Amino acid sequence: MSPRPLASAAVVLLLLLNGCRDREIMAYRAPKDPVPPVQPAAPGSGQLPPDHPPLGGGAGVDMANTAVPTGGDSLIWTAPAAWTAMPDRPMRKATFALKGADGTAADLAITAFPGDTGGLLANVNRWRGQIGLPSLAEAEVAAGLDHLDANGLHIDVVDMVGSAGGAPTRLLGAIIPHRGETWFVKLTGPDALVAREKPAFLEFLRTVRPR
């Protein structure tokens, strides 16, 4: 056999081997994993979580009767034995029921907020509105405050009588600033019952202390 046919056969064989090698490589080449599409964020519902402080504010919000989380229960107290501790209620740190001999009942609520919640004037006037009394000017509110200092706390106390529901209603309230929060203690009920409980209410305030 002449060298030329041998050389031609070698070239053909080399091309065939290269073609097979290319096919083998192509057979094992896998495409890249597709990038998962970015899921769009779910649109907001427009509602805050149940434990989130309300955004903004308004004059119609009853700040003295609504609480928001405050980063820990930083005050403790000792309640009179005659007061009945009630089950936990939303928006309150504690609730006590007071009973009169004639079957009447009063409600004591303890709530708390971060900050000053609008100050004494706004909160006292909200309480006044709850028992059917008109708002007062700042000087009038200041003149009607009593003050109690106990356990390193300064407590502003109010005593007011209105006619919510057509019957004489008395409200005893205490406002306690503490560590960037404002705590509220509010006793509301029939005039005679709440007046009878006022000494116990004041004694209760003297037991309020930092944890």
N, CA, C and O of each residue as an XYZ file, in Angstrom:
844
protein
N       0.865     -1.188      0.000
C       0.000      0.000      0.000
C       0.895      1.229      0.000
O       1.892      1.277      0.721
N       0.531      2.246     -0.829
C       1.352      3.455     -0.937
C       1.143      4.339      0.269
O       0.110      4.226      0.930
N       2.093      5.228      0.589
C       1.946      6.123      1.754
C       0.762      7.042      1.637
O       0.157      7.366      2.659
N       0.383      7.497      0.418
C      -0.707      8.473      0.302
C      -2.042      7.914      0.785
O      -2.737      8.573      1.558
N      -2.425      6.676      0.332
C      -3.695      6.146      0.871
C      -3.663      5.970      2.371
O      -4.675      6.184      3.039
N      -2.495      5.575      2.930
C      -2.407      5.419      4.395
C      -2.596      6.751      5.095
O      -3.285      6.841      6.111
N      -1.980      7.780      4.542
C      -2.130      9.109      5.165
C      -3.569      9.574      5.095
O      -4.087     10.149      6.052
N      -4.218      9.329      3.967
C      -5.624      9.746      3.846
C      -6.496      9.003      4.833
O      -7.384      9.585      5.456
N      -6.235      7.700      4.973
C      -7.032      6.917      5.930
C      -6.823      7.405      7.344
O      -7.766      7.437      8.135
N      -5.575      7.796      7.684
C      -5.295      8.299      9.047
C      -6.037      9.589      9.316
O      -6.553      9.801     10.413
N      -6.092     10.455      8.311
C      -6.813     11.739      8.486
C      -8.285     11.491      8.719
O      -8.896     12.098      9.599
N      -8.867     10.579      7.911
C     -10.297     10.274      8.074
C     -10.574      9.714      9.448
O     -11.557     10.088     10.087
N      -9.696      8.796      9.922
C      -9.885      8.187     11.246
C      -9.800      9.232     12.351
O     -10.573      9.203     13.308
N      -8.845     10.164     12.207
C      -8.702     11.230     13.224
C      -9.936     12.105     13.272
O     -10.390     12.480     14.353
N     -10.484     12.437     12.112
C     -11.699     13.266     12.083
C     -12.868     12.550     12.727
O     -13.659     13.164     13.443
N     -12.986     11.225     12.472
C     -14.083     10.468     13.075
C     -13.961     10.433     14.582
O     -14.948     10.585     15.302
N     -12.703     10.224     15.068
C     -12.499     10.195     16.531
C     -12.836     11.535     17.161
O     -13.471     11.589     18.214
N     -12.411     12.620     16.515
C     -12.739     13.953     17.052
C     -14.237     14.185     17.071
O     -14.759     14.771     18.019
N     -14.938     13.733     16.039
C     -16.389     13.907     15.999
C     -17.077     13.160     17.108
O     -18.018     13.663     17.722
N     -16.594     11.923     17.370
C     -17.191     11.151     18.477
C     -16.940     11.821     19.806
O     -17.816     11.867     20.670
N     -15.693     12.360     19.969
C     -15.378     13.013     21.247
C     -16.275     14.222     21.466
O     -16.743     14.459     22.579
N     -16.520     15.003     20.385
C     -17.399     16.173     20.519
C     -18.806     15.761     20.880
O     -19.478     16.420     21.673
N     -19.257     14.635     20.276
C     -20.627     14.209     20.585
C     -20.730     13.756     22.033
O     -21.732     14.004     22.704
N     -19.661     13.077     22.518
C     -19.710     12.640     23.916
C     -19.757     13.831     24.850
O     -20.514     13.822     25.821
N     -18.963     14.857     24.576
C     -18.963     16.052     25.439
C     -20.325     16.712     25.406
O     -20.847     17.094     26.453
N     -20.914     16.854     24.228
C     -22.227     17.471     24.119
C     -23.272     16.660     24.851
O     -24.214     17.223     25.408
N     -23.120     15.335     24.860
C     -24.118     14.490     25.505
C     -24.150     14.701     27.006
O     -25.196     14.509     27.625
N     -23.011     15.098     27.626
C     -22.952     15.249     29.080
C     -22.996     16.702     29.536
O     -22.879     16.975     30.731
N     -23.159     17.612     28.632
C     -23.225     19.021     29.002
C     -24.651     19.348     29.433
O     -25.583     19.204     28.642
N     -24.830     19.787     30.678
C     -26.173     20.102     31.209
C     -26.376     21.611     31.233
O     -25.441     22.367     31.497
N     -27.570     22.030     30.965
C     -27.833     23.478     31.028
C     -27.737     23.973     32.464
O     -27.930     23.206     33.408
N     -27.439     25.257     32.624
C     -27.389     25.858     33.956
C     -28.769     25.828     34.608
O     -29.803     25.935     33.949
N     -28.737     25.677     35.944
C     -30.014     25.719     36.661
C     -30.659     27.080     36.464
O     -30.004     28.113     36.604
N     -31.941     27.075     36.139
C     -32.607     28.373     35.947
C     -32.666     29.149     37.258
O     -32.841     28.559     38.324
N     -32.519     30.469     37.182
C     -32.623     31.323     38.372
C     -34.089     31.442     38.758
O     -34.909     31.845     37.934
N     -34.439     31.096     40.009
C     -35.853     31.184     40.389
C     -36.337     32.618     40.319
O     -35.627     33.538     40.726
N     -37.529     32.813     39.808
C     -38.042     34.183     39.702
C     -38.235     34.796     41.079
O     -38.589     34.109     42.037
N     -37.997     36.093     41.163
C     -38.202     36.807     42.426
C     -39.691     36.972     42.658
O     -40.414     37.513     41.822
N     -40.135     36.491     43.819
C     -41.551     36.606     44.133
C     -41.866     38.028     44.574
O     -41.170     38.562     45.438
N     -42.870     38.645     44.020
C     -43.205     40.001     44.450
C     -43.694     39.997     45.884
O     -44.346     39.054     46.332
N     -43.372     41.060     46.594
C     -43.824     41.167     47.980
C     -45.334     41.255     48.011
O     -45.962     41.908     47.178
N     -45.897     40.581     48.991
C     -47.353     40.630     49.127
C     -47.778     42.030     49.480
O     -47.156     42.666     50.330
N     -48.803     42.521     48.862
C     -49.243     43.877     49.180
C     -49.690     43.965     50.618
O     -50.245     43.010     51.163
N     -49.449     45.120     51.244
C     -49.840     45.308     52.640
C     -51.336     45.296     52.796
O     -52.090     45.678     51.900
N     -51.741     44.846     53.961
C     -53.176     44.794     54.232
C     -53.711     46.117     54.715
O     -54.922     46.325     54.791
N     -52.758     47.052     55.057
C     -53.233     48.315     55.599
C     -53.519     48.250     57.075
O     -53.963     49.240     57.655
N     -53.278     47.100     57.712
C     -53.537     46.946     59.130
C     -52.233     46.667     59.848
O     -51.377     45.939     59.345
N     -52.085     47.257     61.041
C     -50.916     47.002     61.856
C     -51.113     45.718     62.633
O     -52.248     45.295     62.852
N     -50.001     45.077     63.061
C     -50.153     43.909     63.932
C     -50.925     44.278     65.186
O     -50.927     45.438     65.598
N     -51.586     43.292     65.799
C     -52.407     43.611     66.972
C     -51.627     44.273     68.089
O     -52.187     45.055     68.858
N     -50.293     43.960     68.192
C     -49.526     44.503     69.300
C     -48.725     45.737     68.914
O     -47.829     46.144     69.653
N     -49.037     46.349     67.755
C     -48.273     47.512     67.307
C     -48.941     48.787     67.796
O     -50.163     48.918     67.728
N     -48.130     49.738     68.296
C     -48.731     51.016     68.695
C     -49.393     51.688     67.512
O     -48.893     51.572     66.393
N     -50.502     52.389     67.716
C     -51.164     53.073     66.614
C     -50.273     54.152     66.037
O     -49.567     54.838     66.777
N     -50.298     54.312     64.700
C     -49.531     55.352     64.054
C     -50.352     56.625     64.040
O     -51.557     56.607     63.790
N     -49.682     57.720     64.312
C     -50.393     58.982     64.330
C     -51.270     59.087     65.553
O     -51.087     58.343     66.517
N     -52.190     59.970     65.527
C     -53.068     60.143     66.676
C     -54.186     61.079     66.301
O     -54.188     61.669     65.220
N     -55.119     61.208     67.185
C     -56.224     62.108     66.948
C     -56.894     62.441     68.245
O     -56.796     61.710     69.231
N     -57.581     63.562     68.228
C     -58.210     64.017     69.458
C     -59.270     63.049     69.926
O     -59.602     63.022     71.111
N     -59.819     62.235     69.000
C     -60.879     61.332     69.404
C     -60.398     60.051     70.044
O     -61.214     59.255     70.510
N     -59.064     59.822     70.080
C     -58.549     58.585     70.656
C     -58.539     58.700     72.165
O     -58.030     59.670     72.726
N     -59.106     57.702     72.810
C     -59.170     57.697     74.268
C     -57.846     57.185     74.815
O     -57.725     56.004     75.139
N     -56.863     58.052     74.921
C     -55.528     57.640     75.328
C     -55.497     57.133     76.754
O     -54.665     56.287     77.081
N     -56.367     57.616     77.603
C     -56.331     57.217     79.006
C     -57.002     55.879     79.245
O     -57.007     55.381     80.371
N     -57.572     55.289     78.199
C     -58.250     54.003     78.379
C     -57.788     52.983     77.346
O     -58.442     51.962     77.136
N     -56.660     53.264     76.706
C     -56.127     52.358     75.700
C     -54.632     52.237     75.913
O     -53.943     53.250     76.031
N     -54.126     51.037     75.965
C     -52.700     50.849     76.218
C     -51.996     50.237     75.025
O     -52.617     49.579     74.190
N     -50.693     50.461     74.954
C     -49.857     49.832     73.938
C     -48.689     49.177     74.642
O     -48.377     49.525     75.780
N     -48.032     48.226     73.978
C     -46.893     47.592     74.630
C     -45.845     48.614     75.046
O     -45.583     49.571     74.317
N     -45.241     48.412     76.227
C     -44.320     49.409     76.757
C     -42.954     48.835     77.083
O     -42.178     49.485     77.784
N     -42.631     47.648     76.603
C     -41.300     47.114     76.808
C     -41.088     46.467     78.156
O     -39.943     46.259     78.557
N     -42.130     46.148     78.856
C     -41.973     45.458     80.132
C     -42.828     46.069     81.219
O     -43.049     47.279     81.244
N     -43.307     45.229     82.117
C     -44.107     45.718     83.240
C     -43.158     46.261     84.298
O     -42.638     45.505     85.119
N     -42.933     47.563     84.279
C     -41.909     48.151     85.131
C     -42.444     48.654     86.464
O     -41.663     49.146     87.279
N     -43.743     48.550     86.715
C     -44.321     48.935     87.998
C     -45.075     47.748     88.596
O     -45.660     46.941     87.874
N     -45.051     47.657     89.906
C     -45.825     46.642     90.623
C     -46.576     47.334     91.750
O     -46.310     48.495     92.059
N     -47.515     46.622     92.363
C     -48.371     47.222     93.387
C     -48.949     46.138     94.278
O     -48.815     44.945     94.008
N     -49.598     46.587     95.353
C     -50.317     45.686     96.249
C     -51.744     46.198     96.369
O     -51.967     47.319     96.825
N     -52.705     45.390     95.964
C     -54.102     45.823     95.943
C     -54.801     45.474     97.251
O     -54.430     44.499     97.906
N     -55.809     46.254     97.642
C     -56.601     45.921     98.830
C     -57.250     44.547     98.685
O     -57.620     44.136     97.585
N     -57.380     43.860     99.781
C     -57.941     42.505     99.742
C     -59.376     42.499     99.245
O     -59.827     41.504     98.677
N     -60.098     43.587     99.446
C     -61.502     43.640     99.036
C     -61.667     43.818     97.531
O     -62.766     43.634     97.007
N     -60.615     44.167     96.844
C     -60.702     44.328     95.396
C     -60.483     42.974     94.728
O     -59.588     42.222     95.112
N     -61.288     42.678     93.751
C     -61.195     41.392     93.055
C     -60.404     41.547     91.764
O     -60.801     42.290     90.866
N     -59.283     40.840     91.679
C     -58.495     40.857     90.441
C     -59.248     40.101     89.354
O     -59.683     38.968     89.562
N     -59.394     40.724     88.216
C     -60.133     40.135     87.107
C     -59.175     39.512     86.093
O     -57.987     39.833     86.083
N     -59.692     38.615     85.232
C     -58.837     38.014     84.192
C     -58.230     39.078     83.284
O     -58.734     40.196     83.179
N     -57.143     38.701     82.635
C     -56.471     39.618     81.716
C     -57.446     40.127     80.663
O     -58.290     39.388     80.157
N     -57.306     41.391     80.353
C     -58.118     42.003     79.303
C     -57.207     42.715     78.321
O     -56.185     43.275     78.718
N     -57.565     42.701     77.038
C     -56.746     43.419     76.066
C     -56.629     44.888     76.447
O     -57.567     45.490     76.970
N     -55.470     45.445     76.176
C     -55.208     46.869     76.369
C     -55.007     47.285     77.828
O     -54.854     48.473     78.110
N     -55.005     46.334     78.752
C     -54.842     46.697     80.164
C     -53.689     45.934     80.796
O     -53.399     44.795     80.432
N     -53.036     46.591     81.756
C     -52.040     45.918     82.575
C     -52.705     45.129     83.692
O     -52.218     44.066     84.079
N     -53.806     45.639     84.207
C     -54.541     44.940     85.271
C     -55.938     45.526     85.363
O     -56.174     46.672     84.977
N     -56.867     44.722     85.882
C     -58.245     45.148     86.102
C     -58.703     44.626     87.455
O     -58.452     43.472     87.801
N     -59.378     45.483     88.220
C     -59.959     45.077     89.496
C     -61.432     45.461     89.516
O     -61.822     46.505     88.992
N     -62.245     44.605     90.126
C     -63.668     44.880     90.306
C     -63.913     45.232     91.769
O     -63.403     44.568     92.671
N     -64.697     46.279     91.994
C     -65.052     46.714     93.343
C     -66.556     46.597     93.491
O     -67.298     47.035     92.612
N     -67.014     46.019     94.576
C     -68.437     45.787     94.790
C     -68.938     46.604     95.975
O     -68.260     46.739     96.994
N     -70.141     47.146     95.813
C     -70.791     47.852     96.904
C     -71.786     46.951     97.610
O     -72.239     45.952     97.052
N     -72.124     47.312     98.847
C     -73.064     46.501     99.625
C     -74.437     46.460     98.975
O     -75.186     45.502     99.164
N     -74.769     47.483     98.219
C     -76.081     47.548     97.570
C     -76.080     46.902     96.188
O     -77.040     47.051     95.432
N     -75.013     46.191     95.858
C     -74.950     45.515     94.563
C     -74.341     46.341     93.454
O     -74.205     45.853     92.332
N     -73.968     47.587     93.736
C     -73.318     48.406     92.714
C     -71.883     47.926     92.496
O     -71.320     47.214     93.329
N     -71.309     48.323     91.378
C     -69.960     47.869     91.035
C     -69.172     49.005     90.401
O     -69.727     49.868     89.722
N     -67.865     48.983     90.637
C     -66.955     49.950     90.029
C     -65.814     49.191     89.364
O     -65.532     48.042     89.704
N     -65.173     49.843     88.426
C     -64.109     49.219     87.636
C     -62.819     50.009     87.803
O     -62.804     51.231     87.652
N     -61.732     49.299     88.118
C     -60.418     49.938     88.187
C     -59.543     49.369     87.080
O     -59.350     48.157     86.987
N     -59.020     50.248     86.250
C     -58.194     49.844     85.107
C     -56.809     50.454     85.233
O     -56.663     51.623     85.589
N     -55.797     49.653     84.937
C     -54.416     50.131     84.892
C     -53.917     49.948     83.463
O     -53.939     48.842     82.921
N     -53.469     51.040     82.866
C     -52.979     51.018     81.493
C     -51.648     51.764     81.435
O     -51.255     52.417     82.402
N     -50.960     51.666     80.309
C     -49.666     52.338     80.170
C     -49.387     52.672     78.720
O     -49.857     51.987     77.812
N     -48.613     53.738     78.506
C     -48.208     54.195     77.175
C     -46.749     54.609     77.170
O     -46.225     55.021     78.205
N     -46.081     54.508     76.032
C     -44.776     55.153     75.907
C     -44.950     56.661     75.750
O     -45.932     57.118     75.165
N     -44.013     57.419     76.264
C     -44.077     58.868     76.120
C     -45.035     59.508     77.102
O     -45.461     58.888     78.077
N     -45.372     60.780     76.825
C     -46.255     61.510     77.750
C     -47.714     61.482     77.320
O     -48.572     62.030     78.012
N     -48.009     60.846     76.176
C     -49.382     60.631     75.691
C     -50.198     61.909     75.599
O     -51.414     61.880     75.791
N     -49.557     63.019     75.310
C     -50.292     64.262     75.139
C     -50.273     65.165     76.349
O     -50.659     66.330     76.248
N     -49.836     64.666     77.488
C     -49.735     65.504     78.675
C     -50.972     65.463     79.558
O     -51.991     64.864     79.214
N     -50.849     66.119     80.709
C     -51.924     66.112     81.705
C     -53.217     66.693     81.157
O     -54.288     66.117     81.348
N     -53.126     67.823     80.482
C     -54.333     68.499     80.008
C     -55.165     67.589     79.120
O     -56.370     67.449     79.331
N     -54.536     66.970     78.130
C     -55.278     66.125     77.190
C     -55.909     64.935     77.889
O     -57.063     64.598     77.621
N     -55.169     64.296     78.781
C     -55.691     63.086     79.408
C     -56.764     63.373     80.442
O     -57.744     62.634     80.533
N     -56.599     64.423     81.216
C     -57.644     64.781     82.182
C     -58.927     65.155     81.448
O     -60.016     64.758     81.863
N     -58.810     65.907     80.371
C     -60.015     66.287     79.628
C     -60.669     65.089     78.945
O     -61.890     65.078     78.787
N     -59.908     64.094     78.539
C     -60.522     62.878     77.992
C     -61.321     62.169     79.079
O     -62.439     61.711     78.846
N     -60.742     62.086     80.249
C     -61.477     61.473     81.356
C     -62.750     62.256     81.668
O     -63.804     61.669     81.912
N     -62.645     63.560     81.658
C     -63.837     64.382     81.920
C     -64.920     64.090     80.884
O     -66.097     63.971     81.225
N     -64.523     63.976     79.634
C     -65.504     63.690     78.595
C     -66.179     62.346     78.782
O     -67.337     62.179     78.398
N     -65.477     61.380     79.368
C     -66.058     60.050     79.572
C     -67.212     60.066     80.566
O     -68.090     59.206     80.507
N     -67.218     61.029     81.473
C     -68.310     61.084     82.457
C     -69.180     62.323     82.250
O     -69.835     62.798     83.178
N     -69.177     62.836     81.025
C     -70.107     63.891     80.665
C     -69.741     65.280     81.131
O     -70.621     66.133     81.248
N     -68.470     65.539     81.402
C     -68.032     66.866     81.838
C     -67.346     67.597     80.691
O     -66.725     66.960     79.841
N     -67.449     68.928     80.652
C     -66.771     69.685     79.598
C     -65.266     69.764     79.851
O     -64.794     69.532     80.964
N     -64.542     70.090     78.813
C     -63.094     70.249     78.942
C     -62.755     71.502     79.733
O     -63.530     72.457     79.774
N     -61.590     71.482     80.359
C     -61.106     72.617     81.135
C     -59.864     73.204     80.479
O     -59.191     72.543     79.688
N     -59.573     74.448     80.818
C     -58.330     75.068     80.392
C     -57.177     74.503     81.221
O     -57.390     73.886     82.265
N     -55.967     74.723     80.742
C     -54.799     74.149     81.414
C     -54.686     74.606     82.859
O     -54.378     73.801     83.738
N     -54.931     75.882     83.116
C     -54.829     76.386     84.487
C     -55.876     75.747     85.389
O     -55.610     75.476     86.560
N     -57.063     75.508     84.849
C     -58.120     74.874     85.648
C     -57.771     73.421     85.966
O     -58.018     72.947     87.074
N     -57.200     72.724     84.998
C     -56.785     71.341     85.246
C     -55.704     71.302     86.317
O     -55.761     70.485     87.236
N     -54.716     72.188     86.199
C     -53.626     72.215     87.178
C     -54.150     72.508     88.576
O     -53.669     71.938     89.555
N     -55.132     73.393     88.671
C     -55.678     73.749     89.983
C     -56.442     72.593     90.612
O     -56.545     72.516     91.836
N     -56.972     71.701     89.800
C     -57.764     70.591     90.322
C     -56.975     69.333     90.617
O     -57.551     68.329     91.038
N     -55.656     69.365     90.404
C     -54.828     68.184     90.637
C     -54.391     68.077     92.091
O     -54.075     69.079     92.733
N     -54.377     66.864     92.595
C     -53.690     66.553     93.845
C     -52.405     65.817     93.482
O     -52.292     65.230     92.406
N     -51.436     65.859     94.402
C     -50.142     65.252     94.113
C     -49.754     64.298     95.229
O     -49.975     64.560     96.411
N     -49.172     63.194     94.818
C     -48.744     62.169     95.761
C     -47.358     61.693     95.340
O     -47.138     61.338     94.182
N     -46.434     61.689     96.284
C     -45.087     61.183     96.017
C     -44.856     59.944     96.859
O     -44.980     59.981     98.083
N     -44.518     58.842     96.193
C     -44.314     57.579     96.906
C     -43.349     56.704     96.130
O     -43.453     56.584     94.909
N     -42.414     56.095     96.834
C     -41.492     55.115     96.246
C     -40.716     55.671     95.056
O     -40.434     54.958     94.093
N     -40.378     56.952     95.139
C     -39.634     57.577     94.061
C     -40.477     57.980     92.871
O     -39.927     58.392     91.850
N     -41.779     57.876     92.965
C     -42.690     58.223     91.874
C     -43.460     59.490     92.216
O     -43.824     59.709     93.372
N     -43.709     60.326     91.206
C     -44.596     61.481     91.367
C     -45.920     61.148     90.687
O     -45.955     60.822     89.501
N     -46.998     61.233     91.445
C     -48.314     60.807     90.955
C     -49.268     61.992     90.996
O     -49.438     62.621     92.040
N     -49.891     62.298     89.861
C     -50.940     63.316     89.793
C     -52.290     62.623     89.912
O     -52.551     61.629     89.235
N     -53.147     63.159     90.784
C     -54.424     62.510     91.089
C     -55.567     63.480     90.805
O     -55.489     64.662     91.139
N     -56.634     62.965     90.183
C     -57.836     63.763     89.939
C     -59.040     63.056     90.545
O     -59.077     61.830     90.654
N     -60.020     63.858     90.934
C     -61.281     63.349     91.486
C     -62.386     64.176     90.858
O     -62.452     65.386     91.073
N     -63.254     63.540     90.085
C     -64.286     64.287     89.370
C     -65.599     63.517     89.363
O     -65.616     62.287     89.378
N     -66.690     64.261     89.341
C     -68.026     63.660     89.338
C     -68.802     64.198     88.149
O     -68.885     65.410     87.948
N     -69.371     63.289     87.358
C     -70.183     63.665     86.218
C     -71.501     62.921     86.245
O     -71.946     62.449     87.292
N     -72.115     62.825     85.084
C     -73.433     62.179     85.017
C     -73.522     61.260     83.811
O     -74.510     61.289     83.077
N     -72.505     60.450     83.603
C     -72.532     59.515     82.479
C     -73.683     58.541     82.642
O     -73.851     57.952     83.709
N     -74.474     58.367     81.598
C     -75.603     57.446     81.661
C     -76.763     57.964     82.486
O     -77.689     57.214     82.793
N     -76.725     59.239     82.849
C     -77.825     59.825     83.606
C     -77.704     59.685     85.103
O     -78.461     60.318     85.839
N     -76.766     58.869     85.583
C     -76.584     58.682     87.023
C     -75.276     59.334     87.448
O     -74.338     59.389     86.654
N     -75.188     59.833     88.684
C     -73.931     60.426     89.159
C     -72.794     59.406     89.094
O     -72.878     58.324     89.676
N     -71.750     59.765     88.390
C     -70.599     58.882     88.202
C     -69.341     59.599     88.666
O     -69.090     60.745     88.295
N     -68.553     58.905     89.485
C     -67.303     59.491     89.974
C     -66.125     58.775     89.314
O     -66.151     57.565     89.089
N     -65.100     59.558     89.014
C     -63.874     59.010     88.437
C     -62.692     59.479     89.272
O     -62.461     60.678     89.430
N     -61.958     58.531     89.795
C     -60.677     58.800     90.434
C     -59.585     58.354     89.473
O     -59.578     57.209     89.021
N     -58.673     59.247     89.167
C     -57.629     58.909     88.210
C     -56.255     59.293     88.719
O     -56.104     60.277     89.443
N     -55.257     58.516     88.340
C     -53.868     58.798     88.689
C     -53.012     58.676     87.442
O     -53.185     57.753     86.646
N     -52.091     59.609     87.279
C     -51.186     59.630     86.137
C     -49.764     59.552     86.682
O     -49.352     60.386     87.489
N     -49.013     58.536     86.231
C     -47.705     58.233     86.819
C     -46.647     58.154     85.716
O     -46.581     57.146     85.013
N     -45.821     59.185     85.546
C     -44.703     59.076     84.598
C     -43.602     58.198     85.186
O     -43.273     58.305     86.367
N     -43.035     57.324     84.344
C     -41.982     56.440     84.847
C     -41.167     55.876     83.694
O     -41.696     55.162     82.842
N     -39.881     56.195     83.668
C     -38.931     55.628     82.705
C     -39.402     55.749     81.254
O     -39.370     54.781     80.495
N     -39.834     56.941     80.890
C     -40.247     57.160     79.516
C     -41.624     56.641     79.181
O     -42.021     56.663     78.016
N     -42.359     56.177     80.162
C     -43.734     55.703     79.969
C     -44.676     56.551     80.831
O     -44.240     57.254     81.743
N     -45.951     56.472     80.529
C     -46.967     57.077     81.392
C     -47.972     56.003     81.758
O     -48.572     55.373     80.887
N     -48.149     55.800     83.055
C     -49.095     54.810     83.573
C     -50.345     55.526     84.062
O     -50.274     56.627     84.608
N     -51.497     54.881     83.859
C     -52.782     55.438     84.264
C     -53.506     54.441     85.165
O     -53.586     53.250     84.864
N     -54.023     54.949     86.260
C     -54.879     54.149     87.141
C     -56.211     54.883     87.210
O     -56.263     56.037     87.635
N     -57.283     54.225     86.796
C     -58.586     54.893     86.712
C     -59.656     54.040     87.376
O     -59.878     52.889     87.000
N     -60.309     54.623     88.363
C     -61.426     53.962     89.054
C     -62.704     54.705     88.700
O     -62.821     55.902     88.959
N     -63.657     54.002     88.113
C     -64.903     54.613     87.655
C     -66.088     53.805     88.160
O     -66.068     52.575     88.139
N     -67.122     54.509     88.614
C     -68.320     53.813     89.071
C     -69.301     54.774     89.708
O     -69.127     55.990     89.619
N     -70.329     54.245     90.347
C     -71.320     55.092     91.011
C     -70.653     56.027     92.019
O     -69.697     55.651     92.698
N     -71.170     57.234     92.101
C     -70.563     58.264     92.943
C     -70.325     57.781     94.370
O     -69.214     57.904     94.886
N     -71.349     57.236     95.009
C     -71.231     56.854     96.419
C     -70.195     55.753     96.620
O     -69.422     55.802     97.577
N     -70.169     54.761     95.732
C     -69.235     53.646     95.878
C     -67.791     54.111     95.693
O     -66.918     53.759     96.486
N     -67.540     54.893     94.658
C     -66.172     55.349     94.399
C     -65.706     56.299     95.495
O     -64.537     56.270     95.879
N     -66.611     57.148     96.008
C     -66.241     58.039     97.114
C     -65.857     57.225     98.350
O     -64.911     57.572     99.056
N     -66.585     56.157     98.604
C     -66.263     55.296     99.743
C     -64.901     54.636     99.571
O     -64.192     54.420    100.554
N     -64.528     54.314     98.336
C     -63.278     53.620     98.068
C     -62.087     54.561     97.901
O     -60.966     54.099     97.689
N     -62.310     55.866     97.994
C     -61.198     56.793     97.751
C     -60.027     56.572     98.706
O     -58.888     56.556     98.238
N     -60.230     56.402    100.014
C     -59.067     56.135    100.882
C     -58.292     54.887    100.454
O     -57.061     54.883    100.481
N     -59.001     53.838    100.063
C     -58.323     52.621     99.608
C     -57.581     52.878     98.299
O     -56.494     52.343     98.082
N     -58.167     53.697     97.431
C     -57.525     54.045     96.165
C     -56.207     54.774     96.410
O     -55.192     54.458     95.789
N     -56.227     55.748     97.315
C     -55.006     56.497     97.614
C     -53.957     55.603     98.269
O     -52.764     55.725     97.992
N     -54.410     54.711     99.135
C     -53.470     53.783     99.758
C     -52.873     52.841     98.716
O     -51.690     52.505     98.774
N     -53.686     52.429     97.782
C     -53.194     51.595     96.686
C     -52.092     52.318     95.914
O     -51.066     51.723     95.585
N     -52.306     53.595     95.628
C     -51.300     54.354     94.890
C     -49.977     54.411     95.648
O     -48.909     54.432     95.036
N     -50.046     54.436     96.966
C     -48.812     54.487     97.766
C     -48.024     53.178     97.696
O     -46.847     53.137     98.053
N     -48.673     52.120     97.239
C     -47.957     50.840     97.105
C     -47.316     50.670     95.735
O     -46.494     49.774     95.547
N     -47.677     51.513     94.780
C     -47.122     51.390     93.430
C     -45.630     51.722     93.486
O     -45.232     52.741     94.050
N     -44.827     50.866     92.904
C     -43.379     51.020     93.013
C     -42.696     50.382     91.803
O     -43.272     49.512     91.150
N     -41.473     50.812     91.507
C     -40.728     50.178     90.417
C     -40.423     48.727     90.745
O     -40.192     48.363     91.898
N     -40.429     47.913     89.707
C     -40.138     46.494     89.899
C     -38.681     46.295     90.311
O     -38.248     45.162     90.519
